[in-house]
Amino acid sequence: MQRRHIIFVDHFCHFGKRDCTDYCGSGTRLQKRNYLETLKIIPFMWVIVVLLVRLVAGPLAGRIMQRFSGQMDGFNARILLNTSLNVTILSIF
C-alpha cells in the first residue's frame, strides 16, 4: 500500500510541474499577466456555461432522466442523476 502511494504522488508531482510550466511559463507560480487574462475571460465563460445548461443540457438531461429515474426515486437520487447528466452533456460540448 505504501509503495503505490509513493508512485502515485511521484507521478502526480511530475505532471503537476510540467503543466504549471506550460501554463505559467516560470514553473513556480502563476504570473500576474496570466491571472489578469483569466479574470477577463471568466465572466464570459460563466454566461456561456449558463446558456448551454439552460438551452441545451437542461432539456436533454430532462428527457434522459425520464428514462432512468423511477417514480419512487428520492430527491437526492434525482439531483445526483440530474447533475451527472448535465456535467456529462456539457463535457461532450
Number of C-alpha atoms within 10 A of each C-alpha: 5 6 8 9 10 11 11 11 11 12 11 11 12 11 11 12 12 12 13 15 15 10 13 17 13 11 15 10 11 14 13 10 9 13 11 10 10 11 10 11 10 11 11 10 11 11 11 12 14 12 13 16 18 12 11 15 21 19 13 15 20 13 10 14 15 10 8 10 14 11 6 6 10 10 9 9 12 15 11 11 17 19 14 13 19 21 15 13 17 15 8 7 9
